[in-house]
Amino acid sequence: MDQFTINLIFVVGSFLIYIGIAIWARAGTTSEFYAAGRSVNPVMNGMATAADWMSAASFISMAGLIAFVGYGNSAYLMGWTGGYVLLALLLAPYLRKFGRFTVPDFIGDRFYSRTARLVAVAALLMMSITYVIGQMTGAGVAFSRFLEVDTNTGLLIASAVVFVYAVLGGMKGITYTQVAQYIVLIIAYTIPAVFISTQLTGNPIPQLGLFSTHTESGQPLLATLDQILTDLGFNDYTGLHESRLNMVLFTLSLMVGTAGLPHVIIRFFTVPKVSDARKSAGWALVFIALLYTVAPAVGAMARLNIFTTIYPQGTEALSVTYDERPDWMRNWEQTGLLAFEDKNGDGRIQYYNAANEEFATVAAERGWEGNEMVTFNQDILVLANPEIAGLPGWVIGLIAAGGLAAALSTAAGLLLAISSAVSHDLIKSTLKPDISEKGELLAARVSMAVAIVVATWLGMNPPGFAAQTVAFAFGLAASSLFPAIMMGIFSTRMNSTGAIVGMLVGLISTSVYLFTYKGWFFISGTNMLVDSPENWLFGISPLAFGAVGAGLNFIAAYITMKLTKPVPDHIQHLVEDIRIPRGAGASTGHH
């Protein structure tokens, strides 16, 4: 059986499972559409939350980001994982106790303001739409390689599948579909890692294999990788080669951004009780850890395998010619995501850091005239991993299904957040309060269908900042929604005016900084400011600015609160009721 047929069986088979689940779990009420009828088992919800949270960025991109930078990009691991812990411990139980369907619903009611609700809707839509572009694009990349179709056709297939199970099933259908998608993606991620760890170190547990002895060289795997990288003029893998300030701020930005992601927060509204929200948060952390502890091993081992396929006899022996290059290179060259250029005409592949001045002398002695791997899209690393390691065809088919499961599970969650914000917070709570339940359910389905069409169009015609959409989305969530949620839960004194001003300050400052320094403002075709450290404000990277935006939000909200009317008494009692367990009044002095 050829590889294309194997891929087709895995991908189509998984899609049929998702659509079958959606038909079985079709939402019949708004409660089922928005919150799955608040009837999801905590373990199932933990699994669905993990799938919702582990997007194409986690499955497809994260190991690639770590592989090509090393220790410095462990900020993604620390930030995303830390953010989930923050969300699980500080926010989820209280938001479930409040008993609303959406994040703008909570902000609108807690801050007793229609304007606060609308600002939250605007922030949610900006964040979710930019984030969903990355998921649709990730699905397109996976389709273009494994089903041998162009990226746009892949996007249309992905959109059609999401349309069926998201529009039909709502949160109820999405929840049970995400359970299936988690099972697919975790098996798909782990099995190749077990194979590769066994190949390279003899240890079948990737987490331990990363710190084990490399069988071929007889020294620790990471030491072997460090040596190869430095031999070819690259930075060593285990060192930090960037500003500590930016690493700390970027980690913090990812943390508070994660804790403010509306599509993850709404998952905790689906369980029957507050205690179940705590349990599902704990289970989700376990399910997330299964992938996140494997990712560093996947990144390091894949990077090592790339070098050994190009330099099988060592870094000084150019033994791979273009005609002899491995099949994985030929396959990915067809997608345009990998490309070589024979710069010195010797018919062989050179892969080294051409920008390293010290190594330039060595390269000249060897007759090398520049790095000949001119294109390597980091997003292909996990998807190409089984092929790089020469694993069986069924493993390649499995990774295809896993990559698509990761992209589609998060896309569905984001689309539901967008749909709920439009139908429930904009139409039901603001524009047409007297709409019937049947009318609201129809509005939810129509708004989700429109969101899918918009997401597909943006995936096919990405704006100039498409490559940075994930960082943009986390920056927006960190600077706008997270502070408002935190202050809404833990401060009885924060009023509506303070929350509104804070959200606007955080949202606008982060948007302006990101757009400016990522080169997205143009005057006569020339960037106003170049995205480089010497131009950044106080040397702060645009990707790390979400944490600064969150700080500005808190400061602006506090100052405004001091200058405006205090919070009404009934809202103060409401906040105290959310935070303090029933029956605690005698010991705390609250009644």
VMD Tcl script that draws the C-alpha trace (Angstrom):
set ca {
  {0.00 0.00 0.00}
  {1.46 3.38 -0.99}
  {1.97 6.25 1.48}
  {-0.80 8.41 0.01}
  {-3.40 5.65 0.58}
  {-2.20 5.11 4.16}
  {-2.45 8.88 4.84}
  {-5.93 8.95 3.32}
  {-7.13 6.08 5.53}
  {-5.90 7.76 8.73}
  {-7.14 11.27 7.88}
  {-10.53 10.31 6.41}
  {-11.09 7.72 9.14}
  {-10.51 10.30 11.88}
  {-12.80 12.80 10.12}
  {-15.62 10.26 9.93}
  {-15.28 9.67 13.68}
  {-15.54 13.43 14.39}
  {-18.59 13.89 12.16}
  {-20.28 10.78 13.63}
  {-19.77 12.14 17.15}
  {-21.20 15.53 16.12}
  {-24.37 13.91 14.74}
  {-24.74 11.84 17.93}
  {-24.16 14.86 20.22}
  {-26.20 17.46 18.32}
  {-27.11 20.50 20.43}
  {-30.85 21.07 20.81}
  {-30.83 24.05 23.23}
  {-28.74 27.17 23.77}
  {-27.41 25.64 27.01}
  {-26.15 22.62 25.04}
  {-24.75 24.84 22.29}
  {-22.88 27.21 24.64}
  {-22.00 24.95 27.60}
  {-22.89 21.33 26.62}
  {-25.81 21.45 29.07}
  {-23.30 21.70 31.97}
  {-23.24 17.89 32.00}
  {-19.68 16.95 30.97}
  {-17.72 14.53 33.17}
  {-14.59 16.19 34.67}
  {-12.20 13.63 33.15}
  {-13.80 14.00 29.71}
  {-13.76 17.79 30.10}
  {-10.08 17.66 31.08}
  {-9.31 15.74 27.90}
  {-11.40 18.11 25.77}
  {-9.73 21.12 27.42}
  {-6.30 19.70 26.63}
  {-7.27 19.24 22.96}
  {-8.83 22.72 22.84}
  {-5.73 24.27 24.36}
  {-3.06 22.29 22.48}
  {-3.44 23.91 19.09}
  {-1.48 23.61 15.87}
  {0.99 25.89 17.64}
  {1.58 23.24 20.32}
  {1.47 20.15 18.11}
  {3.04 21.44 14.88}
  {5.06 24.53 15.78}
  {6.40 24.29 19.34}
  {8.93 21.48 18.82}
  {10.13 23.26 15.66}
  {10.59 26.51 17.60}
  {12.59 24.69 20.27}
  {14.58 22.67 17.70}
  {15.92 25.69 15.84}
  {16.68 27.92 18.83}
  {17.14 25.53 21.74}
  {16.94 26.59 25.37}
  {15.86 30.15 24.55}
  {12.56 28.97 23.11}
  {11.72 26.92 26.19}
  {9.82 30.11 27.09}
  {6.96 28.69 25.00}
  {6.84 25.59 27.19}
  {7.11 27.51 30.46}
  {4.71 30.27 29.44}
  {1.94 28.10 28.06}
  {2.15 25.54 30.87}
  {2.43 28.19 33.60}
  {-0.50 30.06 32.09}
  {-2.65 26.99 32.23}
  {-1.80 26.49 35.92}
  {-2.67 30.15 36.55}
  {-6.00 29.70 34.79}
  {-6.80 26.43 36.55}
  {-5.98 27.63 40.07}
  {-6.98 31.30 40.05}
  {-9.76 31.75 37.51}
  {-11.62 28.64 36.39}
  {-13.45 27.66 39.64}
  {-14.64 31.21 40.31}
  {-15.82 31.76 36.74}
  {-17.76 28.49 36.88}
  {-19.31 29.58 40.19}
  {-20.44 32.82 38.56}
  {-22.47 30.64 36.19}
  {-22.34 32.52 32.88}
  {-21.78 31.16 29.36}
  {-18.99 33.44 28.07}
  {-16.15 35.73 29.15}
  {-17.90 38.95 27.96}
  {-20.98 37.69 29.86}
  {-18.93 37.62 33.07}
  {-17.30 41.01 32.43}
  {-20.60 42.66 31.46}
  {-22.41 41.44 34.58}
  {-19.51 41.83 37.03}
  {-18.83 45.39 35.90}
  {-22.57 46.15 35.52}
  {-21.96 47.77 32.16}
  {-23.03 47.19 28.56}
  {-19.93 49.13 27.42}
  {-17.64 46.76 29.36}
  {-19.37 43.82 27.70}
  {-18.90 45.35 24.23}
  {-15.19 46.12 24.83}
  {-14.72 42.51 25.96}
  {-16.53 41.28 22.82}
  {-14.25 43.45 20.65}
  {-11.11 42.10 22.39}
  {-12.38 38.52 22.12}
  {-13.15 38.85 18.41}
  {-9.77 40.44 17.63}
  {-7.91 37.77 19.60}
  {-9.91 34.78 18.39}
  {-9.94 35.72 14.70}
  {-6.18 36.29 14.61}
  {-5.59 33.03 16.50}
  {-7.87 30.96 14.26}
  {-5.91 32.03 11.16}
  {-2.95 30.06 12.48}
  {-5.08 26.95 13.03}
  {-6.55 27.03 9.53}
  {-3.10 27.66 8.05}
  {-1.69 24.72 10.04}
  {-4.42 22.47 8.66}
  {-3.59 23.69 5.15}
  {0.11 22.83 5.63}
  {-0.75 19.31 6.82}
  {-3.16 18.72 3.94}
  {-0.77 20.05 1.30}
  {1.83 17.43 2.23}
  {-0.14 14.38 3.28}
  {-3.10 14.48 0.87}
  {-1.04 15.99 -1.95}
  {-3.42 18.89 -2.57}
  {-2.67 22.60 -2.63}
  {-2.96 24.59 0.59}
  {-6.22 26.32 -0.39}
  {-7.93 23.01 -1.17}
  {-6.72 21.71 2.19}
  {-8.19 24.74 3.94}
  {-11.56 24.17 2.27}
  {-11.61 20.51 3.35}
  {-10.71 21.48 6.94}
  {-13.39 24.18 6.95}
  {-16.05 21.76 5.71}
  {-15.26 19.25 8.48}
  {-15.26 21.93 11.20}
  {-18.51 23.35 9.77}
  {-20.30 20.02 10.16}
  {-19.36 19.20 13.74}
  {-19.13 22.75 15.16}
  {-22.27 24.28 13.64}
  {-24.31 21.12 14.19}
  {-23.07 20.13 17.63}
  {-22.09 23.42 19.28}
  {-20.21 23.01 22.56}
  {-21.81 19.60 23.14}
  {-20.60 18.23 19.79}
  {-17.25 20.00 20.03}
  {-16.59 18.61 23.54}
  {-16.97 14.97 22.59}
  {-15.21 15.51 19.27}
  {-12.28 17.08 21.14}
  {-12.03 14.00 23.38}
  {-11.54 11.90 20.22}
  {-9.13 14.49 18.80}
  {-7.05 14.44 21.99}
  {-6.71 10.66 21.80}
  {-5.64 10.93 18.14}
  {-3.15 13.76 18.67}
  {-1.47 12.35 21.80}
  {-0.98 8.92 20.20}
  {0.26 10.58 17.01}
  {2.76 12.74 18.92}
  {4.03 10.06 21.30}
  {4.52 7.00 19.08}
  {7.06 8.61 16.69}
  {8.89 10.07 19.71}
  {9.15 6.60 21.30}
  {10.53 5.13 18.05}
  {13.06 7.93 17.60}
  {14.20 7.96 21.24}
  {14.77 4.19 21.02}
  {16.73 4.61 17.76}
  {19.01 7.34 19.09}
  {19.50 6.38 22.74}
  {18.04 2.91 23.30}
  {15.63 4.47 25.83}
  {11.96 4.21 24.74}
  {10.84 7.03 27.06}
  {11.49 10.31 25.16}
  {11.56 12.43 28.34}
  {14.45 10.30 29.63}
  {16.01 9.76 26.21}
  {16.65 13.50 25.93}
  {19.13 13.22 28.83}
  {20.48 9.78 27.89}
  {23.62 8.73 26.02}
  {23.58 9.01 22.24}
  {24.20 5.43 21.09}
  {26.34 6.30 18.05}
  {28.65 8.91 19.64}
  {28.79 7.45 23.14}
  {28.24 10.86 24.77}
  {25.07 12.56 26.10}
  {22.58 13.32 23.33}
  {22.47 17.06 24.08}
  {26.28 17.24 24.17}
  {26.38 15.56 20.73}
  {23.88 18.07 19.36}
  {25.82 21.00 20.90}
  {29.03 19.77 19.28}
  {27.50 19.39 15.81}
  {25.90 22.83 15.99}
  {29.07 24.61 17.10}
  {31.11 22.65 14.51}
  {28.89 24.20 11.82}
  {28.91 27.75 13.21}
  {25.53 27.69 14.97}
  {24.88 28.66 18.59}
  {25.03 25.76 21.02}
  {21.64 24.23 21.76}
  {21.68 24.38 25.56}
  {22.83 27.99 25.99}
  {20.77 31.17 26.30}
  {21.50 33.57 23.44}
  {18.99 36.35 24.00}
  {18.04 39.02 26.52}
  {16.93 37.62 29.87}
  {14.52 40.54 30.19}
  {12.75 39.53 26.98}
  {12.71 35.88 27.95}
  {11.08 36.73 31.30}
  {8.58 39.16 29.74}
  {7.76 36.76 26.88}
  {7.18 33.90 29.34}
  {4.96 36.17 31.45}
  {3.09 37.38 28.35}
  {2.37 33.80 27.29}
  {1.29 32.94 30.84}
  {-1.22 35.73 31.32}
  {-2.27 35.44 27.67}
  {-3.05 31.76 28.16}
  {-5.02 32.52 31.32}
  {-7.09 35.04 29.36}
  {-7.94 32.82 26.36}
  {-11.75 32.84 26.10}
  {-12.05 29.57 24.16}
  {-10.22 27.74 26.98}
  {-12.07 29.52 29.79}
  {-15.51 28.56 28.42}
  {-14.57 24.89 28.74}
  {-14.92 25.23 32.51}
  {-18.54 26.36 32.11}
  {-19.51 22.88 30.82}
  {-19.22 20.86 34.07}
  {-22.08 20.37 36.56}
  {-20.43 21.83 39.71}
  {-17.65 24.17 40.84}
  {-15.74 21.22 42.33}
  {-15.92 19.56 38.91}
  {-14.25 22.64 37.38}
  {-11.31 22.13 39.75}
  {-11.14 18.41 38.95}
  {-11.30 18.95 35.18}
  {-8.54 21.57 35.46}
  {-6.33 19.02 37.21}
  {-7.06 16.31 34.65}
  {-6.38 18.74 31.79}
  {-2.96 19.50 33.27}
  {-2.14 15.77 33.31}
  {-3.25 15.34 29.68}
  {-1.33 18.46 28.59}
  {1.82 17.29 30.38}
  {1.82 14.07 28.33}
  {2.58 16.14 25.21}
  {4.49 19.05 26.72}
  {7.10 16.89 28.43}
  {7.74 15.06 25.14}
  {8.10 18.22 22.99}
  {11.69 19.13 24.05}
  {12.83 15.60 23.18}
  {11.06 15.73 19.81}
  {12.72 19.06 18.98}
  {16.26 18.04 19.96}
  {16.12 14.60 18.35}
  {14.64 15.91 15.11}
  {17.34 18.59 14.86}
  {20.02 15.94 15.39}
  {18.43 13.68 12.74}
  {18.38 16.53 10.19}
  {22.14 16.93 10.55}
  {22.88 13.22 10.44}
  {20.84 12.77 7.23}
  {22.89 15.55 5.59}
  {26.24 14.65 7.24}
  {26.08 10.87 7.88}
  {29.89 10.65 7.99}
  {30.48 13.72 10.15}
  {30.36 17.47 9.67}
  {33.57 17.60 7.61}
  {32.51 14.99 5.05}
  {30.00 16.22 2.46}
  {28.69 12.78 1.57}
  {25.10 13.63 0.59}
  {24.60 14.78 -2.98}
  {21.39 16.29 -4.27}
  {20.70 13.10 -6.21}
  {21.24 10.98 -3.07}
  {19.27 13.18 -0.69}
  {16.79 11.36 1.57}
  {13.18 10.83 0.50}
  {11.91 13.11 3.27}
  {13.72 16.05 1.64}
  {12.26 15.27 -1.80}
  {8.75 14.95 -0.37}
  {8.82 18.26 1.49}
  {10.50 20.15 -1.36}
  {7.30 19.55 -3.34}
  {5.34 21.63 -0.80}
  {7.64 24.66 -1.15}
  {8.26 24.59 2.60}
  {11.77 23.14 2.14}
  {14.23 24.27 -0.53}
  {17.92 23.91 -1.42}
  {20.17 25.91 -3.74}
  {23.54 24.56 -4.97}
  {25.55 27.75 -4.45}
  {29.03 26.38 -5.25}
  {27.99 23.96 -8.01}
  {29.50 20.86 -6.36}
  {26.22 18.91 -6.45}
  {26.30 18.43 -2.68}
  {24.36 19.88 0.26}
  {25.98 22.27 2.72}
  {24.03 23.20 5.84}
  {25.78 25.64 8.19}
  {25.54 29.13 9.67}
  {26.79 31.38 6.90}
  {26.46 34.46 9.14}
  {29.13 33.23 11.59}
  {32.29 35.24 10.78}
  {34.58 32.83 12.65}
  {33.24 29.87 10.67}
  {33.48 31.72 7.34}
  {37.21 30.90 7.10}
  {36.53 27.19 7.60}
  {33.70 27.29 5.04}
  {35.98 29.01 2.50}
  {38.68 26.33 2.99}
  {36.08 23.66 2.28}
  {34.81 25.47 -0.80}
  {31.42 26.23 0.73}
  {29.73 29.40 -0.53}
  {26.76 29.80 1.80}
  {24.09 27.76 3.55}
  {22.36 25.77 0.81}
  {19.23 24.94 2.80}
  {17.64 28.25 1.76}
  {14.15 27.43 3.06}
  {13.15 25.36 6.08}
  {9.71 26.17 7.48}
  {9.92 25.28 11.18}
  {6.29 24.15 11.14}
  {7.17 21.08 9.07}
  {9.51 19.62 11.68}
  {7.01 17.56 13.69}
  {5.08 16.52 10.59}
  {8.29 15.48 8.82}
  {9.79 13.84 11.92}
  {8.72 10.24 11.15}
  {10.03 10.56 7.59}
  {13.35 12.05 8.76}
  {13.79 9.07 11.11}
  {12.75 6.56 8.44}
  {9.75 5.26 10.41}
  {7.03 3.00 8.91}
  {4.30 4.45 6.65}
  {1.53 3.97 9.22}
  {3.38 6.27 11.67}
  {3.51 8.98 8.97}
  {-0.26 8.57 8.42}
  {-0.83 8.80 12.16}
  {1.13 12.06 12.48}
  {-0.94 13.52 9.62}
  {-4.17 12.73 11.48}
  {-2.68 14.10 14.73}
  {-1.60 17.41 13.21}
  {-5.04 17.94 11.73}
  {-6.72 16.96 15.01}
  {-4.68 19.59 16.89}
  {-5.47 22.33 14.38}
  {-9.18 21.52 14.06}
  {-9.84 21.03 17.80}
  {-8.58 24.52 18.65}
  {-10.19 26.06 15.56}
  {-13.55 24.67 16.71}
  {-13.09 26.08 20.22}
  {-12.15 29.51 18.87}
  {-15.07 29.52 16.45}
  {-17.45 28.65 19.28}
  {-16.05 31.55 21.36}
  {-16.60 33.90 18.39}
  {-20.11 32.55 17.79}
  {-21.09 32.84 21.47}
  {-19.77 36.41 21.67}
  {-21.85 37.45 18.65}
  {-25.09 35.56 19.36}
  {-25.21 35.72 23.17}
  {-23.27 38.85 24.13}
  {-23.98 41.07 21.13}
  {-27.45 39.98 19.94}
  {-29.13 38.48 23.03}
  {-27.60 40.71 25.73}
  {-27.30 43.98 23.81}
  {-29.16 44.35 20.52}
  {-32.24 42.12 20.91}
  {-32.84 41.01 24.53}
  {-36.31 39.58 23.70}
  {-35.02 37.07 21.13}
  {-36.43 33.55 21.65}
  {-34.21 30.58 22.56}
  {-34.84 29.10 19.11}
  {-33.88 32.41 17.50}
  {-30.74 32.69 19.62}
  {-29.70 29.12 18.70}
  {-30.19 29.96 15.01}
  {-28.16 33.17 15.45}
  {-25.39 31.16 17.13}
  {-25.24 28.69 14.23}
  {-25.34 31.42 11.58}
  {-22.63 33.47 13.31}
  {-20.42 30.37 13.59}
  {-20.93 29.64 9.88}
  {-19.94 33.22 9.05}
  {-16.90 32.94 11.36}
  {-15.80 29.77 9.52}
  {-16.10 31.54 6.15}
  {-14.09 34.53 7.44}
  {-11.43 32.25 8.99}
  {-11.12 30.28 5.76}
  {-10.78 33.44 3.69}
  {-8.12 34.84 6.03}
  {-6.30 31.50 5.93}
  {-6.23 31.68 2.12}
  {-5.41 35.40 2.06}
  {-3.49 35.96 5.29}
  {-2.82 39.58 6.28}
  {0.77 40.79 6.44}
  {1.08 39.76 10.07}
  {-0.12 36.14 9.59}
  {3.24 34.68 10.64}
  {2.91 36.43 14.03}
  {-0.77 35.75 14.66}
  {-0.26 33.47 17.65}
  {1.95 36.00 19.46}
  {-0.50 38.76 18.53}
  {-3.43 36.74 19.91}
  {-1.68 35.98 23.21}
  {-0.59 39.61 23.55}
  {-4.17 40.78 23.08}
  {-5.57 38.28 25.59}
  {-2.85 39.15 28.12}
  {-3.32 42.91 27.87}
  {-7.12 43.12 27.69}
  {-9.14 40.21 29.10}
  {-6.86 38.70 31.76}
  {-6.55 41.83 33.98}
  {-10.30 42.48 33.77}
  {-11.09 38.89 34.80}
  {-8.56 38.98 37.65}
  {-9.83 42.29 39.00}
  {-13.42 41.16 38.54}
  {-12.84 38.13 40.75}
  {-10.39 39.41 43.37}
  {-11.29 43.09 43.83}
  {-14.61 44.20 45.27}
  {-13.60 47.84 44.66}
  {-12.87 47.71 40.90}
  {-15.66 49.61 39.14}
  {-16.96 49.57 35.56}
  {-15.15 52.73 34.43}
  {-11.81 51.43 35.68}
  {-12.28 48.07 33.96}
  {-13.28 49.71 30.64}
  {-10.38 52.18 30.65}
  {-7.94 49.42 31.64}
  {-9.08 47.10 28.83}
  {-8.88 49.87 26.25}
  {-5.40 51.00 27.39}
  {-4.08 47.42 27.34}
  {-5.70 46.57 24.00}
  {-4.63 49.76 22.20}
  {-1.06 49.93 23.57}
  {-0.33 46.29 22.70}
  {-1.91 46.54 19.25}
  {0.04 49.70 18.39}
  {3.35 48.26 19.63}
  {2.88 44.98 17.77}
  {1.77 46.61 14.55}
  {4.52 49.22 14.67}
  {7.53 47.06 15.43}
  {6.48 44.07 13.35}
  {6.65 46.41 10.36}
  {2.93 46.45 9.61}
  {2.61 50.25 9.29}
  {3.75 51.52 5.93}
  {4.42 54.96 4.48}
  {4.97 54.97 0.71}
  {5.88 51.28 0.88}
  {8.57 51.80 3.56}
  {8.30 50.49 7.13}
  {8.07 53.26 9.70}
  {10.15 51.27 12.19}
  {12.31 48.23 11.66}
  {11.72 45.17 13.85}
  {15.14 44.99 15.49}
  {16.31 45.21 19.12}
  {17.97 48.63 18.73}
  {14.62 50.16 17.71}
  {12.43 48.49 20.34}
  {11.23 50.56 23.30}
  {13.65 49.78 26.18}
  {14.74 46.73 24.16}
  {11.38 44.97 24.73}
  {10.52 42.52 21.95}
  {7.05 42.96 20.36}
  {6.35 39.31 21.17}
  {6.95 40.06 24.87}
  {4.89 43.27 25.04}
  {1.66 41.55 26.16}
  {3.00 41.48 29.73}
  {3.69 45.24 29.58}
  {0.21 45.83 28.13}
  {-1.28 43.85 31.03}
  {0.66 46.02 33.51}
  {-0.60 49.20 31.83}
  {-4.14 47.79 32.01}
  {-3.89 47.23 35.78}
  {-2.36 50.69 36.38}
  {-4.92 52.55 34.22}
  {-7.80 50.65 35.83}
  {-6.59 51.41 39.37}
  {-6.06 55.15 38.73}
  {-9.46 55.46 37.01}
  {-11.17 53.57 39.84}
  {-9.76 56.05 42.37}
  {-11.17 59.00 40.41}
  {-14.66 57.65 39.68}
  {-17.78 56.37 41.46}
  {-17.41 53.36 43.77}
  {-18.87 49.93 43.04}
  {-22.56 49.44 44.01}
  {-23.12 47.40 47.17}
  {-24.91 44.53 45.41}
  {-21.91 44.02 43.08}
  {-19.52 43.97 46.06}
  {-21.67 41.25 47.69}
  {-21.73 39.37 44.39}
  {-17.91 39.32 44.21}
  {-17.66 38.18 47.83}
  {-20.13 35.37 47.13}
  {-18.03 34.17 44.18}
  {-14.80 34.03 46.16}
  {-15.93 32.85 49.58}
  {-17.43 29.35 49.96}
  {-20.92 29.01 51.37}
  {-20.88 28.45 55.11}
  {-17.62 30.32 55.58}
  {-19.26 33.43 56.97}
  {-18.82 32.52 60.64}
  {-15.08 32.09 60.32}
  {-14.40 34.96 57.93}
  {-16.75 37.59 59.23}
  {-18.68 37.73 55.92}
  {-22.41 37.16 55.81}
}
mol new
graphics top color blue
foreach p $ca { graphics top sphere $p radius 0.5 }
foreach p [lrange $ca 0 end-1] q [lrange $ca 1 end] { graphics top cylinder $p $q radius 0.2 }
display resetview
